[in-house]
Amino acid sequence: MACVTTLRDGLRGAPGTEARQADSGGVGNCPPRTDRTDRGEVFMLKRFMVILAAMAMVASACGSDSDDASGAASGSGDVAATTAAPAATAAPAAADSSDAIKLPIHNWSSQIAGVYAVGAILEATGNSVEYISADSTLVYTSMCEGDMDLVHEVWEGAFGVAFMEQVDAGCVIDAATHDAKTREDWWYPSYVEDVCPGLPDWEALNDCASLFATPDSGGKGRFLGGPVDWLKGDQERVEGLEMDFIVENAGTAGALWAALEAASVNQEPVVIFNWTPNFVEAMYDGKFIEFPEFADECRTDASWGLNPETTHDCGNPKNGYLKLGVWSGFPDKWPTAYAAVQKMNFTNLDIAQLAMYVDIDGMEPEDAAALWLADNCARWTGWASADQSVCPEAPTAAAHSSDAIKLPI
C-alpha cells in the first residue's frame, strides 16, 4: 500500500484556471486527504488535438533514431556515467527489502501523474512505495543521503548537471534512458512573428525586446521563465548574450499557461519557458527561440562561445534525454524492483498523454496514472514481469459539459 506523506506541487490545473493547490494528508496508511478541488471541464476537441500532436512527436522522435546510433540522447551526446547501471537479472537471488521505495513528487503534471504510475508498477513487483514532495533539483542530493530512491523524469536541459554530478560522485545510478526526446527553452506563439520579423532567431528577438516590455520591466523585454527550482540558467544566458531582457520566474507551471492564454486572447507579444513533450503545442501554434547551438562547454567554459567572459551563451539541448535514476544502493536492496526499473521506457506520447489527462481533461494525477496503466497494461506488466490481472480498470470519464465549444472564425 502506498502512502503519500506530503505533496506541495505547482500546476495541476489547465491553462486559464488557477493552479490547483496540493492536498495535505495522505492515502494508504496516512490520514485521508480532504478538500480536493473541482475537476476542470473536458474539451474533447482539444483532447483530440493533443493526441494527434503527441503522435506526431512520436513519429518525429522515431525518425531521428538513426542520428542517435551512438546511444546519445541529446545533440551533444550523453555524458558518460561513472556509476554504471548493474545488469538486470531474470531471477534475483536475494529477496527485496520490505522497506518502502521512496519516490518524489515534483511540480509539473506529467511527473506527478507519472510517479503514481511508476509506483503502481513497483507495487506489482511485490514492493511498497512512499510518495514524498521534493525539490526537483535537490532531489539528487537527497538520493545520495538515502532520503530518496528513484527519480523517473530526469530532463537533460533542467536537471542534467545536478543529476550527473551525483552520478559522478557514485551515489546515484544512471539506470535507464527513455525513448522520449526532450527540449526546454524560450518559446513564443507564432502570431508574434507578425510584429517581430526574423524570429525565431535570438538576435531578432533581442531587436524586438521593447515589444515584450511590461510595466515592471523597466523598458526591457520580459521573459517569463519557469519556477526558480527548475534551474534553467536564463539570467546567465541574458547576461552572456547581452540581451535587453529581464527574467521573471513564474511560481508554477500554471502561471506560464495562464500568461500564455491571456496574451494569446489579445494577440500580445509574449515569450515564455516551454518544453516538449507537452500538451501546449497541440493548443497553441508556436516556436522555440533559436539560440547558439548547445554544447557542454557552454555551461562550464567561459572561453567557449560568443562571449569569452561568461558561460551560458547558448541555447538548451534540442534533442535532450529523459533518464531514470536510482540511489546507488537500490539494486542490492530491491533487486526484483530494479530489474523492472531497467525495463521502464516512456515515450513522447506517454509524457504528453499524462500531462494532457491532468491539464486538459482535469483528472486527478492518481486517476491519470490509472488511465495510463489501464491503456498500457501489456507494456508495463512486461516490465514488472507481472500478470495482467493486476492492471486497473480505466477510471470513469467526467461528464462532458453541455456548453458549446467556441471556435474562432
DODRENRO-911561 format. One record per residue (C-alpha): residue number from 0; x, y, z; residue in three letters. Coordinates in steps of 0.2 Angstrom, whole numbers, plus 2048, in hexadecimal, padded with zeros to 3 digits. Last residue first. Layout:
! residues N
ATOM,k,u,v,w,r
ATOM,NUM,X,Y,Z,Ala
...
END
This chain:
! residues 409
ATOM,k,u,v,w,r
ATOM,408,7BC,8A2,745,Ile
ATOM,407,7C1,89D,757,Pro
ATOM,406,7B9,88E,760,Leu
ATOM,405,7AF,88E,76F,Lys
ATOM,404,7AA,87C,776,Ile
ATOM,403,798,87C,77A,Ala
ATOM,402,793,879,78C,Asp
ATOM,401,78B,868,790,Ser
ATOM,400,79B,864,79A,Ser
ATOM,399,7A2,852,798,His
ATOM,398,79F,846,7A7,Ala
ATOM,397,7B0,841,7AF,Ala
ATOM,396,7B7,831,7A8,Ala
ATOM,395,7B6,821,7B3,Thr
ATOM,394,7C7,81B,7B8,Pro
ATOM,393,7CF,80E,7AD,Ala
ATOM,392,7CF,7FD,7B6,Glu
ATOM,391,7DF,7F9,7BF,Pro
ATOM,390,7EC,7ED,7B8,Cys
ATOM,389,7F1,7DF,7C5,Val
ATOM,388,7E8,7D2,7BA,Ser
ATOM,387,7F6,7D5,7AE,Gln
ATOM,386,801,7C9,7B7,Asp
ATOM,385,812,7D1,7BC,Ala
ATOM,384,823,7D1,7B5,Ser
ATOM,383,825,7E3,7BA,Ala
ATOM,382,82A,7E9,7A9,Trp
ATOM,381,81E,7DE,7A0,Gly
ATOM,380,810,7E4,7AC,Thr
ATOM,379,815,7F5,7A6,Trp
ATOM,378,813,7F2,793,Arg
ATOM,377,804,7E6,794,Ala
ATOM,376,7F9,7F2,79F,Cys
ATOM,375,7FC,802,795,Asn
ATOM,374,7EA,808,794,Asp
ATOM,373,7E6,803,7A6,Ala
ATOM,372,7F7,80A,7AD,Leu
ATOM,371,7F4,81A,7A4,Trp
ATOM,370,7E2,81C,7AB,Leu
ATOM,369,7E9,817,7BC,Ala
ATOM,368,7F6,824,7BB,Ala
ATOM,367,7EA,832,7B6,Ala
ATOM,366,7DF,82C,7C5,Asp
ATOM,365,7ED,82F,7D1,Glu
ATOM,364,7F1,83F,7C9,Pro
ATOM,363,7DF,846,7CB,Glu
ATOM,362,7D7,848,7BA,Met
ATOM,361,7D3,859,7B3,Gly
ATOM,360,7D3,853,7A1,Asp
ATOM,359,7DE,860,79A,Ile
ATOM,358,7EC,862,7A8,Asp
ATOM,357,7EA,852,7B1,Val
ATOM,356,7E7,845,7A3,Tyr
ATOM,355,7F1,850,797,Met
ATOM,354,801,84F,7A1,Ala
ATOM,353,800,83C,7A2,Leu
ATOM,352,7FC,83C,78F,Gln
ATOM,351,80B,847,78B,Ala
ATOM,350,817,83C,795,Ile
ATOM,349,811,82C,78E,Asp
ATOM,348,811,833,77C,Leu
ATOM,347,823,838,77E,Asn
ATOM,346,827,827,783,Thr
ATOM,345,82A,81F,794,Phe
ATOM,344,835,810,797,Asn
ATOM,343,836,806,7A7,Met
ATOM,342,841,7F6,7A4,Lys
ATOM,341,84F,7FB,7B0,Gln
ATOM,340,842,7FF,7BD,Val
ATOM,339,83A,7ED,7BC,Ala
ATOM,338,84B,7E5,7C0,Ala
ATOM,337,84D,7F1,7CE,Tyr
ATOM,336,83D,7EC,7D6,Ala
ATOM,335,843,7DA,7D7,Thr
ATOM,334,854,7E0,7DE,Pro
ATOM,333,84D,7EB,7EB,Trp
ATOM,332,85B,7EE,7F8,Lys
ATOM,331,869,7E9,7ED,Asp
ATOM,330,864,7F2,7DD,Pro
ATOM,329,85E,802,7E7,Phe
ATOM,328,86E,805,7F1,Gly
ATOM,327,874,812,7E4,Ser
ATOM,326,864,81C,7E5,Trp
ATOM,325,85B,81B,7D5,Val
ATOM,324,85A,825,7C5,Gly
ATOM,323,84E,825,7B6,Leu
ATOM,322,853,82F,7A7,Lys
ATOM,321,84A,83B,79A,Leu
ATOM,320,857,841,78E,Tyr
ATOM,319,859,851,784,Gly
ATOM,318,856,853,771,Asn
ATOM,317,857,866,770,Lys
ATOM,316,863,868,77F,Pro
ATOM,315,861,87A,787,Asn
ATOM,314,867,88A,77E,Gly
ATOM,313,878,892,77F,Cys
ATOM,312,882,8A0,788,Asp
ATOM,311,880,896,798,His
ATOM,310,892,89B,79E,Thr
ATOM,309,89A,8AC,79F,Thr
ATOM,308,8A9,8B6,79A,Glu
ATOM,307,8AD,8AF,789,Pro
ATOM,306,89B,8B3,782,Asn
ATOM,305,897,8AB,772,Leu
ATOM,304,89B,899,777,Gly
ATOM,303,8A9,890,781,Trp
ATOM,302,8B5,89B,78C,Ser
ATOM,301,8A8,89B,79A,Ala
ATOM,300,8AA,888,79C,Asp
ATOM,299,89D,87F,7A7,Thr
ATOM,298,88C,881,7A0,Arg
ATOM,297,890,884,78E,Cys
ATOM,296,89D,876,78F,Glu
ATOM,295,88F,869,78F,Asp
ATOM,294,889,86F,77E,Ala
ATOM,293,879,878,778,Phe
ATOM,292,878,880,767,Glu
ATOM,291,876,893,768,Pro
ATOM,290,863,898,76C,Phe
ATOM,289,855,894,761,Glu
ATOM,288,845,899,76A,Ile
ATOM,287,838,88B,76B,Phe
ATOM,286,829,88C,760,Lys
ATOM,285,816,88E,761,Gly
ATOM,284,805,888,75D,Asp
ATOM,283,7FB,886,76D,Tyr
ATOM,282,7F0,878,772,Met
ATOM,281,7F9,869,76C,Ala
ATOM,280,80A,871,770,Glu
ATOM,279,804,873,782,Val
ATOM,278,801,861,787,Phe
ATOM,277,814,85D,78A,Asn
ATOM,276,822,853,784,Pro
ATOM,275,829,860,782,Thr
ATOM,274,82D,86F,78C,Trp
ATOM,273,828,881,78F,Asn
ATOM,272,830,891,797,Phe
ATOM,271,827,8A1,792,Ile
ATOM,270,828,8AE,784,Val
ATOM,269,819,8BA,783,Val
ATOM,268,813,8C6,775,Pro
ATOM,267,800,8CA,777,Glu
ATOM,266,7F3,8C2,76C,Gln
ATOM,265,7E5,8C7,778,Asn
ATOM,264,7DF,8B5,77C,Val
ATOM,263,7F1,8AF,779,Ser
ATOM,262,7F8,8B9,787,Ala
ATOM,261,7EC,8B3,794,Ala
ATOM,260,7EE,8A1,78E,Glu
ATOM,259,801,8A2,790,Leu
ATOM,258,801,8AB,7A1,Ala
ATOM,257,7F5,89D,7A7,Ala
ATOM,256,800,890,7A0,Trp
ATOM,255,80F,896,7A8,Leu
ATOM,254,806,899,7B9,Ala
ATOM,253,801,887,7B9,Gly
ATOM,252,813,882,7B8,Ala
ATOM,251,815,889,7C9,Thr
ATOM,250,81C,898,7D1,Gly
ATOM,249,821,8A0,7C1,Ala
ATOM,248,833,8A7,7C0,Asn
ATOM,247,836,8B8,7B8,Glu
ATOM,246,846,8BA,7AE,Val
ATOM,245,84A,8CC,7A8,Ile
ATOM,244,84E,8CF,795,Phe
ATOM,243,859,8DA,78B,Asp
ATOM,242,865,8CB,787,Met
ATOM,241,877,8CB,78A,Glu
ATOM,240,87A,8BA,784,Leu
ATOM,239,882,8B4,794,Gly
ATOM,238,878,8BF,79F,Glu
ATOM,237,867,8B9,798,Val
ATOM,236,86E,8A7,798,Arg
ATOM,235,873,8A9,7AB,Glu
ATOM,234,862,8AF,7AF,Gln
ATOM,233,85A,8A0,7A6,Asp
ATOM,232,865,893,7AE,Gly
ATOM,231,857,886,7AE,Lys
ATOM,230,857,882,7C0,Leu
ATOM,229,846,87A,7C2,Trp
ATOM,228,846,87F,7D4,Asp
ATOM,227,842,891,7CF,Val
ATOM,226,831,88C,7C7,Pro
ATOM,225,830,88F,7B5,Gly
ATOM,224,835,89E,7AB,Gly
ATOM,223,82B,8AD,7A5,Leu
ATOM,222,837,8B7,79A,Phe
ATOM,221,833,8CA,79B,Arg
ATOM,220,83A,8D6,78F,Gly
ATOM,219,842,8E6,796,Lys
ATOM,218,83A,8F6,799,Gly
ATOM,217,83C,8F5,7AC,Gly
ATOM,216,834,8E4,7AD,Ser
ATOM,215,826,8E8,7B9,Asp
ATOM,214,819,8F0,7AD,Pro
ATOM,213,81D,8E2,7A1,Thr
ATOM,212,829,8E1,792,Ala
ATOM,211,827,8D4,785,Phe
ATOM,210,826,8E0,776,Leu
ATOM,209,836,8E9,77D,Ser
ATOM,208,840,8D9,779,Ala
ATOM,207,83D,8D9,767,Cys
ATOM,206,850,8DA,762,Asp
ATOM,205,853,8CD,76F,Asn
ATOM,204,846,8C1,767,Leu
ATOM,203,84F,8C4,756,Ala
ATOM,202,860,8BF,75F,Glu
ATOM,201,858,8AF,766,Trp
ATOM,200,852,8A9,754,Asp
ATOM,199,840,8A3,755,Pro
ATOM,198,83C,8B0,74F,Leu
ATOM,197,843,8BB,741,Gly
ATOM,196,834,8C7,741,Pro
ATOM,195,82C,8CC,752,Cys
ATOM,194,81B,8D3,74F,Val
ATOM,193,813,8C5,745,Asp
ATOM,192,81F,8B8,74C,Glu
ATOM,191,816,8BA,75D,Val
ATOM,190,807,8B1,755,Tyr
ATOM,189,812,8A1,757,Ser
ATOM,188,810,8A0,76A,Pro
ATOM,187,821,8A1,772,Tyr
ATOM,186,82E,895,77A,Trp
ATOM,185,83D,896,785,Trp
ATOM,184,845,885,788,Asp
ATOM,183,842,873,78D,Glu
ATOM,182,844,865,781,Arg
ATOM,181,841,852,784,Thr
ATOM,180,843,842,77B,Lys
ATOM,179,838,833,782,Ala
ATOM,178,840,822,77F,Asp
ATOM,177,844,821,792,His
ATOM,176,856,820,798,Thr
ATOM,175,859,814,7A7,Ala
ATOM,174,862,811,7B7,Ala
ATOM,173,86E,81F,7B8,Asp
ATOM,172,873,81A,7CA,Ile
ATOM,171,874,827,7D8,Val
ATOM,170,881,826,7E6,Cys
ATOM,169,891,825,7DC,Gly
ATOM,168,896,837,7DC,Ala
ATOM,167,895,837,7C9,Asp
ATOM,166,883,832,7CA,Val
ATOM,165,881,840,7D7,Gln
ATOM,164,888,84D,7CB,Glu
ATOM,163,87E,845,7BD,Met
ATOM,162,86E,849,7C5,Phe
ATOM,161,871,85B,7C9,Ala
ATOM,160,878,85F,7B8,Val
ATOM,159,86A,856,7AF,Gly
ATOM,158,85C,85E,7B9,Phe
ATOM,157,854,86B,7AE,Ala
ATOM,156,85A,867,79C,Gly
ATOM,155,85D,855,79E,Glu
ATOM,154,84C,851,7A6,Trp
ATOM,153,84D,843,7B3,Val
ATOM,152,83B,83C,7B4,Glu
ATOM,151,83B,82B,7BE,His
ATOM,150,844,830,7CE,Val
ATOM,149,847,822,7DA,Leu
ATOM,148,84D,81F,7EC,Asp
ATOM,147,84B,82E,7F6,Met
ATOM,146,851,832,808,Asp
ATOM,145,861,828,807,Gly
ATOM,144,86D,837,808,Glu
ATOM,143,872,834,7F6,Cys
ATOM,142,860,834,7F0,Met
ATOM,141,85D,844,7FA,Ser
ATOM,140,86B,84C,7F0,Thr
ATOM,139,862,847,7E0,Tyr
ATOM,138,852,84E,7E7,Val
ATOM,137,85A,85F,7E9,Leu
ATOM,136,855,863,7D7,Thr
ATOM,135,842,85E,7D6,Ser
ATOM,134,83F,863,7E8,Asp
ATOM,133,836,855,7F0,Ala
ATOM,132,824,850,7F6,Ser
ATOM,131,825,83E,7FC,Ile
ATOM,130,81B,82F,7F5,Tyr
ATOM,129,81E,81E,7FE,Glu
ATOM,128,81F,80E,7F5,Val
ATOM,127,81C,7FB,7FA,Ser
ATOM,126,824,7ED,7F0,Asn
ATOM,125,81C,7DD,7E9,Gly
ATOM,124,822,7E0,7D7,Thr
ATOM,123,810,7E7,7D3,Ala
ATOM,122,814,7F4,7E1,Glu
ATOM,121,822,7FA,7D6,Leu
ATOM,120,816,7FC,7C7,Ile
ATOM,119,80A,805,7D2,Ala
ATOM,118,817,811,7D8,Gly
ATOM,117,81D,815,7C6,Val
ATOM,116,80B,819,7C2,Ala
ATOM,115,80A,824,7D1,Tyr
ATOM,114,81A,82C,7CC,Val
ATOM,113,813,830,7BA,Gly
ATOM,112,804,83A,7C0,Ala
ATOM,111,80F,846,7CA,Ile
ATOM,110,81D,845,7BD,Gln
ATOM,109,811,849,7AE,Ser
ATOM,108,809,857,7B8,Ser
ATOM,107,818,862,7BE,Trp
ATOM,106,81D,866,7D0,Asn
ATOM,105,826,857,7D7,His
ATOM,104,821,848,7E1,Ile
ATOM,103,82F,83D,7E6,Pro
ATOM,102,830,82A,7E8,Leu
ATOM,101,835,820,7F8,Lys
ATOM,100,835,80D,7F6,Ile
ATOM,99,82D,806,806,Ala
ATOM,98,838,7FB,810,Asp
ATOM,97,833,7E8,80F,Ser
ATOM,96,844,7E5,806,Ser
ATOM,95,844,7DB,7F6,Asp
ATOM,94,849,7C9,7F7,Ala
ATOM,93,85A,7C4,7F2,Ala
ATOM,92,85E,7B8,7E4,Ala
ATOM,91,857,7C3,7D6,Pro
ATOM,90,84F,7B9,7C8,Ala
ATOM,89,850,7C1,7B7,Ala
ATOM,88,85F,7CC,7BB,Thr
ATOM,87,860,7DE,7B7,Ala
ATOM,86,872,7E4,7B3,Ala
ATOM,85,879,7F1,7BF,Pro
ATOM,84,878,803,7B9,Ala
ATOM,83,889,80B,7B8,Ala
ATOM,82,88E,818,7C4,Thr
ATOM,81,89A,822,7BB,Thr
ATOM,80,88D,828,7AF,Ala
ATOM,79,893,82E,79E,Ala
ATOM,78,88A,83E,799,Val
ATOM,77,87D,83A,78B,Asp
ATOM,76,881,842,77A,Gly
ATOM,75,881,855,776,Ser
ATOM,74,871,855,76C,Gly
ATOM,73,869,84A,779,Ser
ATOM,72,864,838,77C,Ala
ATOM,71,875,831,778,Ala
ATOM,70,875,81E,775,Gly
ATOM,69,881,81E,766,Ser
ATOM,68,873,81B,75A,Ala
ATOM,67,86B,82B,75F,Asp
ATOM,66,869,832,74D,Asp
ATOM,65,861,822,747,Ser
ATOM,64,854,825,755,Asp
ATOM,63,84E,835,74E,Ser
ATOM,62,83F,82F,745,Gly
ATOM,61,839,827,755,Cys
ATOM,60,839,837,75E,Ala
ATOM,59,82F,83F,750,Ser
ATOM,58,822,831,74F,Ala
ATOM,57,820,833,762,Val
ATOM,56,81E,845,761,Met
ATOM,55,811,843,754,Ala
ATOM,54,808,837,75F,Met
ATOM,53,808,844,76D,Ala
ATOM,52,801,851,761,Ala
ATOM,51,7F2,846,75C,Leu
ATOM,50,7EF,842,76E,Ile
ATOM,49,7EF,854,773,Val
ATOM,48,7E3,859,765,Met
ATOM,47,7D7,84B,76B,Phe
ATOM,46,7D8,852,77D,Arg
ATOM,45,7D5,864,776,Lys
ATOM,44,7C5,85E,76D,Leu
ATOM,43,7C0,854,77C,Met
ATOM,42,7C0,862,788,Phe
ATOM,41,7BE,85A,799,Val
ATOM,40,7B9,867,7A6,Glu
ATOM,39,7C4,86A,7B5,Gly
ATOM,38,7C4,85F,7C5,Arg
ATOM,37,7BF,867,7D5,Asp
ATOM,36,7CB,868,7E2,Thr
ATOM,35,7CF,85B,7EF,Arg
ATOM,34,7CB,861,801,Asp
ATOM,33,7D0,852,80B,Thr
ATOM,32,7DD,844,80A,Arg
ATOM,31,7DC,835,816,Pro
ATOM,30,7E9,833,824,Pro
ATOM,29,7F8,828,81E,Cys
ATOM,28,7F8,815,81E,Asn
ATOM,27,7F2,815,80C,Gly
ATOM,26,7EE,827,807,Val
ATOM,25,7F5,838,80D,Gly
ATOM,24,7F3,848,816,Gly
ATOM,23,7F4,858,80D,Ser
ATOM,22,7ED,85B,7FC,Asp
ATOM,21,7F6,865,7EF,Ala
ATOM,20,7F0,876,7E9,Gln
ATOM,19,7E8,876,7D7,Arg
ATOM,18,7EF,883,7CC,Ala
ATOM,17,7E2,890,7C8,Glu
ATOM,16,7DA,88E,7B8,Thr
ATOM,15,7DF,895,7A7,Gly
ATOM,14,7EA,886,7A2,Pro
ATOM,13,7E5,876,7AA,Ala
ATOM,12,7E8,872,7BD,Gly
ATOM,11,7F5,868,7C5,Arg
ATOM,10,802,875,7C6,Leu
ATOM,9,80D,876,7D5,Gly
ATOM,8,811,869,7E2,Asp
ATOM,7,810,867,7F4,Arg
ATOM,6,80D,855,7F8,Leu
ATOM,5,811,84C,809,Thr
ATOM,4,811,83B,810,Thr
ATOM,3,808,832,802,Val
ATOM,2,807,820,807,Cys
ATOM,1,807,811,7FB,Ala
ATOM,0,800,800,800,Met
END
